[in-house]
Amino acid sequence: MLNGLKGEDSISELCRREGIAQSLYYSWSKEFLEAGKKRLASDTARAATSTEVKDLRRESRDLKGVVAEQALDLRLLKKA
C-alpha cells in the first residue's frame, strides 16, 4: 500500500501483483490515511519518564539560581 501512496507503482499494477481488488486497496488506503489524520490531530502529550522529570527539575533549579544572581547583580548596580 505504501508503494501506491508514494506513487512508486500504479495502483492497478500493485493490485495485480499482490492479487487484491483495487476497491480493497482504496479501502485500506482510506483507513490508513484517516488513522494518520486522527493520530496527528490528537493530543500527542505523553508522560515524562522519571529521568526526564529529574533532569527538568535540575534545569529549573539551575535557572532559578541564575535569575536570583542576576536580580542581586541588578540591585547592587542600582545602589552603586
mmCIF file of the N, C-alpha and C atoms, coordinates in Angstrom:
data_MODEL
# 
_entry.id   MODEL 
# 
loop_
_atom_site.group_PDB 
_atom_site.id 
_atom_site.type_symbol 
_atom_site.label_atom_id 
_atom_site.label_alt_id 
_atom_site.label_comp_id 
_atom_site.label_asym_id 
_atom_site.label_entity_id 
_atom_site.label_seq_id 
_atom_site.pdbx_PDB_ins_code 
_atom_site.Cartn_x 
_atom_site.Cartn_y 
_atom_site.Cartn_z 
_atom_site.occupancy 
_atom_site.B_iso_or_equiv 
_atom_site.pdbx_formal_charge 
_atom_site.auth_seq_id 
_atom_site.auth_comp_id 
_atom_site.auth_asym_id 
_atom_site.auth_atom_id 
_atom_site.pdbx_PDB_model_num 
ATOM 1   N N  . MET A 1 1  ? 0.822   -1.178  0.000   1.00 0.00 ? 1  MET A N  1 
ATOM 2   C CA . MET A 1 1  ? 0.000   0.000   0.000   1.00 0.00 ? 1  MET A CA 1 
ATOM 3   C C  . MET A 1 1  ? 0.872   1.251   0.000   1.00 0.00 ? 1  MET A C  1 
ATOM 4   N N  . LEU A 1 2  ? 1.968   1.223   0.752   1.00 0.00 ? 2  LEU A N  1 
ATOM 5   C CA . LEU A 1 2  ? 2.822   2.406   0.813   1.00 0.00 ? 2  LEU A CA 1 
ATOM 6   C C  . LEU A 1 2  ? 3.422   2.741   -0.548  1.00 0.00 ? 2  LEU A C  1 
ATOM 7   N N  . ASN A 1 3  ? 3.750   1.721   -1.323  1.00 0.00 ? 3  ASN A N  1 
ATOM 8   C CA . ASN A 1 3  ? 4.267   1.985   -2.667  1.00 0.00 ? 3  ASN A CA 1 
ATOM 9   C C  . ASN A 1 3  ? 3.239   2.714   -3.509  1.00 0.00 ? 3  ASN A C  1 
ATOM 10  N N  . GLY A 1 4  ? 1.979   2.342   -3.335  1.00 0.00 ? 4  GLY A N  1 
ATOM 11  C CA . GLY A 1 4  ? 0.910   3.024   -4.063  1.00 0.00 ? 4  GLY A CA 1 
ATOM 12  C C  . GLY A 1 4  ? 0.752   4.460   -3.604  1.00 0.00 ? 4  GLY A C  1 
ATOM 13  N N  . LEU A 1 5  ? 0.813   4.683   -2.307  1.00 0.00 ? 5  LEU A N  1 
ATOM 14  C CA . LEU A 1 5  ? 0.688   6.048   -1.777  1.00 0.00 ? 5  LEU A CA 1 
ATOM 15  C C  . LEU A 1 5  ? 1.877   6.920   -2.175  1.00 0.00 ? 5  LEU A C  1 
ATOM 16  N N  . LYS A 1 6  ? 3.041   6.303   -2.242  1.00 0.00 ? 6  LYS A N  1 
ATOM 17  C CA . LYS A 1 6  ? 4.239   7.049   -2.643  1.00 0.00 ? 6  LYS A CA 1 
ATOM 18  C C  . LYS A 1 6  ? 4.260   7.339   -4.137  1.00 0.00 ? 6  LYS A C  1 
ATOM 19  N N  . GLY A 1 7  ? 3.426   6.621   -4.879  1.00 0.00 ? 7  GLY A N  1 
ATOM 20  C CA . GLY A 1 7  ? 3.396   6.804   -6.324  1.00 0.00 ? 7  GLY A CA 1 
ATOM 21  C C  . GLY A 1 7  ? 4.481   6.030   -7.036  1.00 0.00 ? 7  GLY A C  1 
ATOM 22  N N  . GLU A 1 8  ? 5.110   5.096   -6.335  1.00 0.00 ? 8  GLU A N  1 
ATOM 23  C CA . GLU A 1 8  ? 6.192   4.307   -6.941  1.00 0.00 ? 8  GLU A CA 1 
ATOM 24  C C  . GLU A 1 8  ? 5.662   3.311   -7.971  1.00 0.00 ? 8  GLU A C  1 
ATOM 25  N N  . ASP A 1 9  ? 4.448   2.811   -7.719  1.00 0.00 ? 9  ASP A N  1 
ATOM 26  C CA . ASP A 1 9  ? 3.819   1.855   -8.628  1.00 0.00 ? 9  ASP A CA 1 
ATOM 27  C C  . ASP A 1 9  ? 2.410   2.343   -8.929  1.00 0.00 ? 9  ASP A C  1 
ATOM 28  N N  . SER A 1 10 ? 1.901   1.962   -10.095 1.00 0.00 ? 10 SER A N  1 
ATOM 29  C CA . SER A 1 10 ? 0.499   2.286   -10.386 1.00 0.00 ? 10 SER A CA 1 
ATOM 30  C C  . SER A 1 10 ? -0.367  1.388   -9.508  1.00 0.00 ? 10 SER A C  1 
ATOM 31  N N  . ILE A 1 11 ? -1.537  1.881   -9.171  1.00 0.00 ? 11 ILE A N  1 
ATOM 32  C CA . ILE A 1 11 ? -2.433  1.123   -8.306  1.00 0.00 ? 11 ILE A CA 1 
ATOM 33  C C  . ILE A 1 11 ? -2.839  -0.190  -8.971  1.00 0.00 ? 11 ILE A C  1 
ATOM 34  N N  . SER A 1 12 ? -3.151  -0.136  -10.247 1.00 0.00 ? 12 SER A N  1 
ATOM 35  C CA . SER A 1 12 ? -3.573  -1.362  -10.943 1.00 0.00 ? 12 SER A CA 1 
ATOM 36  C C  . SER A 1 12 ? -2.436  -2.389  -10.961 1.00 0.00 ? 12 SER A C  1 
ATOM 37  N N  . GLU A 1 13 ? -1.218  -1.933  -11.212 1.00 0.00 ? 13 GLU A N  1 
ATOM 38  C CA . GLU A 1 13 ? -0.065  -2.843  -11.225 1.00 0.00 ? 13 GLU A CA 1 
ATOM 39  C C  . GLU A 1 13 ? 0.165   -3.431  -9.834  1.00 0.00 ? 13 GLU A C  1 
ATOM 40  N N  . LEU A 1 14 ? 0.087   -2.601  -8.821  1.00 0.00 ? 14 LEU A N  1 
ATOM 41  C CA . LEU A 1 14 ? 0.292   -3.040  -7.445  1.00 0.00 ? 14 LEU A CA 1 
ATOM 42  C C  . LEU A 1 14 ? -0.757  -4.079  -7.035  1.00 0.00 ? 14 LEU A C  1 
ATOM 43  N N  . CYS A 1 15 ? -2.022  -3.813  -7.353  1.00 0.00 ? 15 CYS A N  1 
ATOM 44  C CA . CYS A 1 15 ? -3.102  -4.737  -7.005  1.00 0.00 ? 15 CYS A CA 1 
ATOM 45  C C  . CYS A 1 15 ? -2.964  -6.056  -7.754  1.00 0.00 ? 15 CYS A C  1 
ATOM 46  N N  . ARG A 1 16 ? -2.591  -5.986  -9.018  1.00 0.00 ? 16 ARG A N  1 
ATOM 47  C CA . ARG A 1 16 ? -2.404  -7.197  -9.805  1.00 0.00 ? 16 ARG A CA 1 
ATOM 48  C C  . ARG A 1 16 ? -1.276  -8.043  -9.210  1.00 0.00 ? 16 ARG A C  1 
ATOM 49  N N  . ARG A 1 17 ? -0.179  -7.400  -8.861  1.00 0.00 ? 17 ARG A N  1 
ATOM 50  C CA . ARG A 1 17 ? 0.978   -8.102  -8.307  1.00 0.00 ? 17 ARG A CA 1 
ATOM 51  C C  . ARG A 1 17 ? 0.647   -8.737  -6.954  1.00 0.00 ? 17 ARG A C  1 
ATOM 52  N N  . GLU A 1 18 ? -0.142  -8.043  -6.127  1.00 0.00 ? 18 GLU A N  1 
ATOM 53  C CA . GLU A 1 18 ? -0.474  -8.551  -4.792  1.00 0.00 ? 18 GLU A CA 1 
ATOM 54  C C  . GLU A 1 18 ? -1.721  -9.419  -4.777  1.00 0.00 ? 18 GLU A C  1 
ATOM 55  N N  . GLY A 1 19 ? -2.432  -9.445  -5.898  1.00 0.00 ? 19 GLY A N  1 
ATOM 56  C CA . GLY A 1 19 ? -3.616  -10.289 -6.003  1.00 0.00 ? 19 GLY A CA 1 
ATOM 57  C C  . GLY A 1 19 ? -4.798  -9.770  -5.191  1.00 0.00 ? 19 GLY A C  1 
ATOM 58  N N  . ILE A 1 20 ? -4.958  -8.452  -5.151  1.00 0.00 ? 20 ILE A N  1 
ATOM 59  C CA . ILE A 1 20 ? -6.094  -7.871  -4.430  1.00 0.00 ? 20 ILE A CA 1 
ATOM 60  C C  . ILE A 1 20 ? -6.890  -6.980  -5.373  1.00 0.00 ? 20 ILE A C  1 
ATOM 61  N N  . ALA A 1 21 ? -8.156  -6.772  -5.032  1.00 0.00 ? 21 ALA A N  1 
ATOM 62  C CA . ALA A 1 21 ? -9.007  -5.895  -5.832  1.00 0.00 ? 21 ALA A CA 1 
ATOM 63  C C  . ALA A 1 21 ? -8.629  -4.436  -5.549  1.00 0.00 ? 21 ALA A C  1 
ATOM 64  N N  . GLN A 1 22 ? -8.782  -3.605  -6.578  1.00 0.00 ? 22 GLN A N  1 
ATOM 65  C CA . GLN A 1 22 ? -8.480  -2.186  -6.406  1.00 0.00 ? 22 GLN A CA 1 
ATOM 66  C C  . GLN A 1 22 ? -9.371  -1.559  -5.340  1.00 0.00 ? 22 GLN A C  1 
ATOM 67  N N  . SER A 1 23 ? -10.616 -2.007  -5.259  1.00 0.00 ? 23 SER A N  1 
ATOM 68  C CA . SER A 1 23 ? -11.523 -1.462  -4.239  1.00 0.00 ? 23 SER A CA 1 
ATOM 69  C C  . SER A 1 23 ? -10.997 -1.750  -2.837  1.00 0.00 ? 23 SER A C  1 
ATOM 70  N N  . LEU A 1 24 ? -10.394 -2.919  -2.640  1.00 0.00 ? 24 LEU A N  1 
ATOM 71  C CA . LEU A 1 24 ? -9.805  -3.248  -1.344  1.00 0.00 ? 24 LEU A CA 1 
ATOM 72  C C  . LEU A 1 24 ? -8.607  -2.346  -1.060  1.00 0.00 ? 24 LEU A C  1 
ATOM 73  N N  . TYR A 1 25 ? -7.780  -2.132  -2.068  1.00 0.00 ? 25 TYR A N  1 
ATOM 74  C CA . TYR A 1 25 ? -6.633  -1.227  -1.899  1.00 0.00 ? 25 TYR A CA 1 
ATOM 75  C C  . TYR A 1 25 ? -7.106  0.162   -1.477  1.00 0.00 ? 25 TYR A C  1 
ATOM 76  N N  . TYR A 1 26 ? -8.111  0.689   -2.176  1.00 0.00 ? 26 TYR A N  1 
ATOM 77  C CA . TYR A 1 26 ? -8.588  2.036   -1.863  1.00 0.00 ? 26 TYR A CA 1 
ATOM 78  C C  . TYR A 1 26 ? -9.218  2.092   -0.471  1.00 0.00 ? 26 TYR A C  1 
ATOM 79  N N  . SER A 1 27 ? -9.879  1.031   -0.074  1.00 0.00 ? 27 SER A N  1 
ATOM 80  C CA . SER A 1 27 ? -10.457 0.969   1.264   1.00 0.00 ? 27 SER A CA 1 
ATOM 81  C C  . SER A 1 27 ? -9.344  1.001   2.320   1.00 0.00 ? 27 SER A C  1 
ATOM 82  N N  . TRP A 1 28 ? -8.321  0.188   2.110   1.00 0.00 ? 28 TRP A N  1 
ATOM 83  C CA . TRP A 1 28 ? -7.192  0.162   3.049   1.00 0.00 ? 28 TRP A CA 1 
ATOM 84  C C  . TRP A 1 28 ? -6.472  1.504   3.090   1.00 0.00 ? 28 TRP A C  1 
ATOM 85  N N  . SER A 1 29 ? -6.246  2.102   1.934   1.00 0.00 ? 29 SER A N  1 
ATOM 86  C CA . SER A 1 29 ? -5.511  3.374   1.915   1.00 0.00 ? 29 SER A CA 1 
ATOM 87  C C  . SER A 1 29 ? -6.319  4.476   2.606   1.00 0.00 ? 29 SER A C  1 
ATOM 88  N N  . LYS A 1 30 ? -7.653  4.447   2.425   1.00 0.00 ? 30 LYS A N  1 
ATOM 89  C CA . LYS A 1 30 ? -8.504  5.433   3.096   1.00 0.00 ? 30 LYS A CA 1 
ATOM 90  C C  . LYS A 1 30 ? -8.423  5.260   4.610   1.00 0.00 ? 30 LYS A C  1 
ATOM 91  N N  . GLU A 1 31 ? -8.515  4.007   5.088   1.00 0.00 ? 31 GLU A N  1 
ATOM 92  C CA . GLU A 1 31 ? -8.403  3.736   6.526   1.00 0.00 ? 31 GLU A CA 1 
ATOM 93  C C  . GLU A 1 31 ? -7.041  4.174   7.062   1.00 0.00 ? 31 GLU A C  1 
ATOM 94  N N  . PHE A 1 32 ? -6.007  3.882   6.304   1.00 0.00 ? 32 PHE A N  1 
ATOM 95  C CA . PHE A 1 32 ? -4.645  4.240   6.712   1.00 0.00 ? 32 PHE A CA 1 
ATOM 96  C C  . PHE A 1 32 ? -4.495  5.755   6.848   1.00 0.00 ? 32 PHE A C  1 
ATOM 97  N N  . LEU A 1 33 ? -4.964  6.496   5.857   1.00 0.00 ? 33 LEU A N  1 
ATOM 98  C CA . LEU A 1 33 ? -4.846  7.952   5.889   1.00 0.00 ? 33 LEU A CA 1 
ATOM 99  C C  . LEU A 1 33 ? -5.703  8.568   6.986   1.00 0.00 ? 33 LEU A C  1 
ATOM 100 N N  . GLU A 1 34 ? -6.901  8.025   7.204   1.00 0.00 ? 34 GLU A N  1 
ATOM 101 C CA . GLU A 1 34 ? -7.770  8.529   8.271   1.00 0.00 ? 34 GLU A CA 1 
ATOM 102 C C  . GLU A 1 34 ? -7.139  8.291   9.635   1.00 0.00 ? 34 GLU A C  1 
ATOM 103 N N  . ALA A 1 35 ? -6.538  7.120   9.831   1.00 0.00 ? 35 ALA A N  1 
ATOM 104 C CA . ALA A 1 35 ? -5.873  6.832   11.105  1.00 0.00 ? 35 ALA A CA 1 
ATOM 105 C C  . ALA A 1 35 ? -4.709  7.795   11.329  1.00 0.00 ? 35 ALA A C  1 
ATOM 106 N N  . GLY A 1 36 ? -3.978  8.099   10.270  1.00 0.00 ? 36 GLY A N  1 
ATOM 107 C CA . GLY A 1 36 ? -2.881  9.054   10.377  1.00 0.00 ? 36 GLY A CA 1 
ATOM 108 C C  . GLY A 1 36 ? -3.372  10.442  10.742  1.00 0.00 ? 36 GLY A C  1 
ATOM 109 N N  . LYS A 1 37 ? -4.466  10.869  10.125  1.00 0.00 ? 37 LYS A N  1 
ATOM 110 C CA . LYS A 1 37 ? -5.036  12.184  10.440  1.00 0.00 ? 37 LYS A CA 1 
ATOM 111 C C  . LYS A 1 37 ? -5.488  12.252  11.889  1.00 0.00 ? 37 LYS A C  1 
ATOM 112 N N  . LYS A 1 38 ? -6.154  11.193  12.355  1.00 0.00 ? 38 LYS A N  1 
ATOM 113 C CA . LYS A 1 38 ? -6.626  11.168  13.743  1.00 0.00 ? 38 LYS A CA 1 
ATOM 114 C C  . LYS A 1 38 ? -5.449  11.226  14.709  1.00 0.00 ? 38 LYS A C  1 
ATOM 115 N N  . ARG A 1 39 ? -4.395  10.498  14.405  1.00 0.00 ? 39 ARG A N  1 
ATOM 116 C CA . ARG A 1 39 ? -3.228  10.476  15.299  1.00 0.00 ? 39 ARG A CA 1 
ATOM 117 C C  . ARG A 1 39 ? -2.566  11.848  15.341  1.00 0.00 ? 39 ARG A C  1 
ATOM 118 N N  . LEU A 1 40 ? -2.461  12.496  14.204  1.00 0.00 ? 40 LEU A N  1 
ATOM 119 C CA . LEU A 1 40 ? -1.836  13.812  14.167  1.00 0.00 ? 40 LEU A CA 1 
ATOM 120 C C  . LEU A 1 40 ? -2.697  14.873  14.845  1.00 0.00 ? 40 LEU A C  1 
ATOM 121 N N  . ALA A 1 41 ? -4.004  14.703  14.799  1.00 0.00 ? 41 ALA A N  1 
ATOM 122 C CA . ALA A 1 41 ? -4.910  15.679  15.394  1.00 0.00 ? 41 ALA A CA 1 
ATOM 123 C C  . ALA A 1 41 ? -5.080  15.471  16.894  1.00 0.00 ? 41 ALA A C  1 
ATOM 124 N N  . SER A 1 42 ? -4.774  14.286  17.374  1.00 0.00 ? 42 SER A N  1 
ATOM 125 C CA . SER A 1 42 ? -4.997  14.003  18.791  1.00 0.00 ? 42 SER A CA 1 
ATOM 126 C C  . SER A 1 42 ? -3.886  14.588  19.649  1.00 0.00 ? 42 SER A C  1 
ATOM 127 N N  . ASP A 1 43 ? -4.121  14.544  20.937  1.00 0.00 ? 43 ASP A N  1 
ATOM 128 C CA . ASP A 1 43 ? -3.143  15.042  21.898  1.00 0.00 ? 43 ASP A CA 1 
ATOM 129 C C  . ASP A 1 43 ? -1.939  14.112  21.881  1.00 0.00 ? 43 ASP A C  1 
ATOM 130 N N  . THR A 1 44 ? -0.784  14.648  21.575  1.00 0.00 ? 44 THR A N  1 
ATOM 131 C CA . THR A 1 44 ? 0.416   13.823  21.482  1.00 0.00 ? 44 THR A CA 1 
ATOM 132 C C  . THR A 1 44 ? 1.248   13.882  22.757  1.00 0.00 ? 44 THR A C  1 
ATOM 133 N N  . ALA A 1 45 ? 0.653   14.448  23.815  1.00 0.00 ? 45 ALA A N  1 
ATOM 134 C CA . ALA A 1 45 ? 1.378   14.518  25.080  1.00 0.00 ? 45 ALA A CA 1 
ATOM 135 C C  . ALA A 1 45 ? 1.575   13.113  25.633  1.00 0.00 ? 45 ALA A C  1 
ATOM 136 N N  . ARG A 1 46 ? 2.664   12.944  26.316  1.00 0.00 ? 46 ARG A N  1 
ATOM 137 C CA . ARG A 1 46 ? 2.939   11.661  26.951  1.00 0.00 ? 46 ARG A CA 1 
ATOM 138 C C  . ARG A 1 46 ? 3.507   11.921  28.328  1.00 0.00 ? 46 ARG A C  1 
ATOM 139 N N  . ALA A 1 47 ? 3.468   10.929  29.152  1.00 0.00 ? 47 ALA A N  1 
ATOM 140 C CA . ALA A 1 47 ? 4.011   11.054  30.496  1.00 0.00 ? 47 ALA A CA 1 
ATOM 141 C C  . ALA A 1 47 ? 5.532   11.074  30.422  1.00 0.00 ? 47 ALA A C  1 
ATOM 142 N N  . ALA A 1 48 ? 6.132   11.945  31.188  1.00 0.00 ? 48 ALA A N  1 
ATOM 143 C CA . ALA A 1 48 ? 7.589   12.036  31.218  1.00 0.00 ? 48 ALA A CA 1 
ATOM 144 C C  . ALA A 1 48 ? 8.149   10.874  32.037  1.00 0.00 ? 48 ALA A C  1 
ATOM 145 N N  . THR A 1 49 ? 9.324   10.432  31.659  1.00 0.00 ? 49 THR A N  1 
ATOM 146 C CA . THR A 1 49 ? 9.988   9.397   32.440  1.00 0.00 ? 49 THR A CA 1 
ATOM 147 C C  . THR A 1 49 ? 10.574  10.034  33.689  1.00 0.00 ? 49 THR A C  1 
ATOM 148 N N  . SER A 1 50 ? 10.910  9.201   34.672  1.00 0.00 ? 50 SER A N  1 
ATOM 149 C CA . SER A 1 50 ? 11.468  9.740   35.920  1.00 0.00 ? 50 SER A CA 1 
ATOM 150 C C  . SER A 1 50 ? 12.797  10.443  35.653  1.00 0.00 ? 50 SER A C  1 
ATOM 151 N N  . THR A 1 51 ? 13.564  9.951   34.710  1.00 0.00 ? 51 THR A N  1 
ATOM 152 C CA . THR A 1 51 ? 14.834  10.602  34.362  1.00 0.00 ? 51 THR A CA 1 
ATOM 153 C C  . THR A 1 51 ? 14.575  11.985  33.774  1.00 0.00 ? 51 THR A C  1 
ATOM 154 N N  . GLU A 1 52 ? 13.572  12.085  32.903  1.00 0.00 ? 52 GLU A N  1 
ATOM 155 C CA . GLU A 1 52 ? 13.237  13.389  32.317  1.00 0.00 ? 52 GLU A CA 1 
ATOM 156 C C  . GLU A 1 52 ? 12.766  14.362  33.390  1.00 0.00 ? 52 GLU A C  1 
ATOM 157 N N  . VAL A 1 53 ? 11.972  13.878  34.338  1.00 0.00 ? 53 VAL A N  1 
ATOM 158 C CA . VAL A 1 53 ? 11.487  14.737  35.422  1.00 0.00 ? 53 VAL A CA 1 
ATOM 159 C C  . VAL A 1 53 ? 12.659  15.231  36.258  1.00 0.00 ? 53 VAL A C  1 
ATOM 160 N N  . LYS A 1 54 ? 13.574  14.340  36.600  1.00 0.00 ? 54 LYS A N  1 
ATOM 161 C CA . LYS A 1 54 ? 14.761  14.735  37.382  1.00 0.00 ? 54 LYS A CA 1 
ATOM 162 C C  . LYS A 1 54 ? 15.578  15.774  36.630  1.00 0.00 ? 54 LYS A C  1 
ATOM 163 N N  . ASP A 1 55 ? 15.769  15.548  35.327  1.00 0.00 ? 55 ASP A N  1 
ATOM 164 C CA . ASP A 1 55 ? 16.540  16.499  34.513  1.00 0.00 ? 55 ASP A CA 1 
ATOM 165 C C  . ASP A 1 55 ? 15.849  17.862  34.461  1.00 0.00 ? 55 ASP A C  1 
ATOM 166 N N  . LEU A 1 56 ? 14.532  17.865  34.304  1.00 0.00 ? 56 LEU A N  1 
ATOM 167 C CA . LEU A 1 56 ? 13.795  19.128  34.247  1.00 0.00 ? 56 LEU A CA 1 
ATOM 168 C C  . LEU A 1 56 ? 13.834  19.857  35.583  1.00 0.00 ? 56 LEU A C  1 
ATOM 169 N N  . ARG A 1 57 ? 13.745  19.126  36.674  1.00 0.00 ? 57 ARG A N  1 
ATOM 170 C CA . ARG A 1 57 ? 13.836  19.751  38.000  1.00 0.00 ? 57 ARG A CA 1 
ATOM 171 C C  . ARG A 1 57 ? 15.217  20.360  38.220  1.00 0.00 ? 57 ARG A C  1 
ATOM 172 N N  . ARG A 1 58 ? 16.244  19.641  37.801  1.00 0.00 ? 58 ARG A N  1 
ATOM 173 C CA . ARG A 1 58 ? 17.618  20.150  37.927  1.00 0.00 ? 58 ARG A CA 1 
ATOM 174 C C  . ARG A 1 58 ? 17.790  21.418  37.091  1.00 0.00 ? 58 ARG A C  1 
ATOM 175 N N  . GLU A 1 59 ? 17.283  21.380  35.865  1.00 0.00 ? 59 GLU A N  1 
ATOM 176 C CA . GLU A 1 59 ? 17.383  22.543  34.986  1.00 0.00 ? 59 GLU A CA 1 
ATOM 177 C C  . GLU A 1 59 ? 16.618  23.728  35.566  1.00 0.00 ? 59 GLU A C  1 
ATOM 178 N N  . SER A 1 60 ? 15.438  23.465  36.115  1.00 0.00 ? 60 SER A N  1 
ATOM 179 C CA . SER A 1 60 ? 14.640  24.527  36.727  1.00 0.00 ? 60 SER A CA 1 
ATOM 180 C C  . SER A 1 60 ? 15.387  25.148  37.910  1.00 0.00 ? 60 SER A C  1 
ATOM 181 N N  . ARG A 1 61 ? 15.964  24.307  38.749  1.00 0.00 ? 61 ARG A N  1 
ATOM 182 C CA . ARG A 1 61 ? 16.726  24.804  39.901  1.00 0.00 ? 61 ARG A CA 1 
ATOM 183 C C  . ARG A 1 61 ? 17.901  25.665  39.442  1.00 0.00 ? 61 ARG A C  1 
ATOM 184 N N  . ASP A 1 62 ? 18.620  25.192  38.428  1.00 0.00 ? 62 ASP A N  1 
ATOM 185 C CA . ASP A 1 62 ? 19.773  25.951  37.911  1.00 0.00 ? 62 ASP A CA 1 
ATOM 186 C C  . ASP A 1 62 ? 19.332  27.300  37.341  1.00 0.00 ? 62 ASP A C  1 
ATOM 187 N N  . LEU A 1 63 ? 18.234  27.294  36.598  1.00 0.00 ? 63 LEU A N  1 
ATOM 188 C CA . LEU A 1 63 ? 17.743  28.546  36.008  1.00 0.00 ? 63 LEU A CA 1 
ATOM 189 C C  . LEU A 1 63 ? 17.267  29.521  37.076  1.00 0.00 ? 63 LEU A C  1 
ATOM 190 N N  . LYS A 1 64 ? 16.623  29.011  38.107  1.00 0.00 ? 64 LYS A N  1 
ATOM 191 C CA . LYS A 1 64 ? 16.203  29.879  39.214  1.00 0.00 ? 64 LYS A CA 1 
ATOM 192 C C  . LYS A 1 64 ? 17.420  30.501  39.884  1.00 0.00 ? 64 LYS A C  1 
ATOM 193 N N  . GLY A 1 65 ? 18.490  29.745  40.011  1.00 0.00 ? 65 GLY A N  1 
ATOM 194 C CA . GLY A 1 65 ? 19.730  30.272  40.584  1.00 0.00 ? 65 GLY A CA 1 
ATOM 195 C C  . GLY A 1 65 ? 20.304  31.394  39.736  1.00 0.00 ? 65 GLY A C  1 
ATOM 196 N N  . VAL A 1 66 ? 20.283  31.224  38.428  1.00 0.00 ? 66 VAL A N  1 
ATOM 197 C CA . VAL A 1 66 ? 20.787  32.255  37.516  1.00 0.00 ? 66 VAL A CA 1 
ATOM 198 C C  . VAL A 1 66 ? 19.943  33.521  37.637  1.00 0.00 ? 66 VAL A C  1 
ATOM 199 N N  . VAL A 1 67 ? 18.629  33.367  37.685  1.00 0.00 ? 67 VAL A N  1 
ATOM 200 C CA . VAL A 1 67 ? 17.739  34.527  37.811  1.00 0.00 ? 67 VAL A CA 1 
ATOM 201 C C  . VAL A 1 67 ? 17.996  35.242  39.133  1.00 0.00 ? 67 VAL A C  1 
ATOM 202 N N  . ALA A 1 68 ? 18.183  34.491  40.214  1.00 0.00 ? 68 ALA A N  1 
ATOM 203 C CA . ALA A 1 68 ? 18.449  35.098  41.518  1.00 0.00 ? 68 ALA A CA 1 
ATOM 204 C C  . ALA A 1 68 ? 19.766  35.881  41.494  1.00 0.00 ? 68 ALA A C  1 
ATOM 205 N N  . GLU A 1 69 ? 20.784  35.303  40.879  1.00 0.00 ? 69 GLU A N  1 
ATOM 206 C CA . GLU A 1 69 ? 22.078  36.006  40.789  1.00 0.00 ? 69 GLU A CA 1 
ATOM 207 C C  . GLU A 1 69 ? 21.943  37.292  39.982  1.00 0.00 ? 69 GLU A C  1 
ATOM 208 N N  . GLN A 1 70 ? 21.218  37.241  38.877  1.00 0.00 ? 70 GLN A N  1 
ATOM 209 C CA . GLN A 1 70 ? 21.041  38.436  38.054  1.00 0.00 ? 70 GLN A CA 1 
ATOM 210 C C  . GLN A 1 70 ? 20.233  39.496  38.794  1.00 0.00 ? 70 GLN A C  1 
ATOM 211 N N  . ALA A 1 71 ? 19.226  39.088  39.554  1.00 0.00 ? 71 ALA A N  1 
ATOM 212 C CA . ALA A 1 71 ? 18.440  40.049  40.335  1.00 0.00 ? 71 ALA A CA 1 
ATOM 213 C C  . ALA A 1 71 ? 19.314  40.714  41.381  1.00 0.00 ? 71 ALA A C  1 
ATOM 214 N N  . LEU A 1 72 ? 20.185  39.951  42.027  1.00 0.00 ? 72 LEU A N  1 
ATOM 215 C CA . LEU A 1 72 ? 21.108  40.503  43.022  1.00 0.00 ? 72 LEU A CA 1 
ATOM 216 C C  . LEU A 1 72 ? 22.084  41.472  42.364  1.00 0.00 ? 72 LEU A C  1 
ATOM 217 N N  . ASP A 1 73 ? 22.610  41.089  41.198  1.00 0.00 ? 73 ASP A N  1 
ATOM 218 C CA . ASP A 1 73 ? 23.522  41.985  40.468  1.00 0.00 ? 73 ASP A CA 1 
ATOM 219 C C  . ASP A 1 73 ? 22.827  43.298  40.116  1.00 0.00 ? 73 ASP A C  1 
ATOM 220 N N  . LEU A 1 74 ? 21.577  43.229  39.687  1.00 0.00 ? 74 LEU A N  1 
ATOM 221 C CA . LEU A 1 74 ? 20.836  44.450  39.343  1.00 0.00 ? 74 LEU A CA 1 
ATOM 222 C C  . LEU A 1 74 ? 20.651  45.345  40.565  1.00 0.00 ? 74 LEU A C  1 
ATOM 223 N N  . ARG A 1 75 ? 20.340  44.763  41.714  1.00 0.00 ? 75 ARG A N  1 
ATOM 224 C CA . ARG A 1 75 ? 20.190  45.552  42.929  1.00 0.00 ? 75 ARG A CA 1 
ATOM 225 C C  . ARG A 1 75 ? 21.489  46.253  43.301  1.00 0.00 ? 75 ARG A C  1 
ATOM 226 N N  . LEU A 1 76 ? 22.580  45.507  43.173  1.00 0.00 ? 76 LEU A N  1 
ATOM 227 C CA . LEU A 1 76 ? 23.891  46.096  43.506  1.00 0.00 ? 76 LEU A CA 1 
ATOM 228 C C  . LEU A 1 76 ? 24.243  47.214  42.548  1.00 0.00 ? 76 LEU A C  1 
ATOM 229 N N  . LEU A 1 77 ? 23.930  47.052  41.287  1.00 0.00 ? 77 LEU A N  1 
ATOM 230 C CA . LEU A 1 77 ? 24.216  48.099  40.292  1.00 0.00 ? 77 LEU A CA 1 
ATOM 231 C C  . LEU A 1 77 ? 23.372  49.342  40.534  1.00 0.00 ? 77 LEU A C  1 
ATOM 232 N N  . LYS A 1 78 ? 22.117  49.142  40.931  1.00 0.00 ? 78 LYS A N  1 
ATOM 233 C CA . LYS A 1 78 ? 21.234  50.280  41.203  1.00 0.00 ? 78 LYS A CA 1 
ATOM 234 C C  . LYS A 1 78 ? 21.711  51.078  42.415  1.00 0.00 ? 78 LYS A C  1 
ATOM 235 N N  . LYS A 1 79 ? 22.281  50.385  43.397  1.00 0.00 ? 79 LYS A N  1 
ATOM 236 C CA . LYS A 1 79 ? 22.780  51.071  44.597  1.00 0.00 ? 79 LYS A CA 1 
ATOM 237 C C  . LYS A 1 79 ? 24.063  51.839  44.316  1.00 0.00 ? 79 LYS A C  1 
ATOM 238 N N  . ALA A 1 80 ? 24.814  51.370  43.334  1.00 0.00 ? 80 ALA A N  1 
ATOM 239 C CA . ALA A 1 80 ? 26.124  51.993  43.030  1.00 0.00 ? 80 ALA A CA 1 
ATOM 240 C C  . ALA A 1 80 ? 26.002  53.292  42.296  1.00 0.00 ? 80 ALA A C  1 
# 
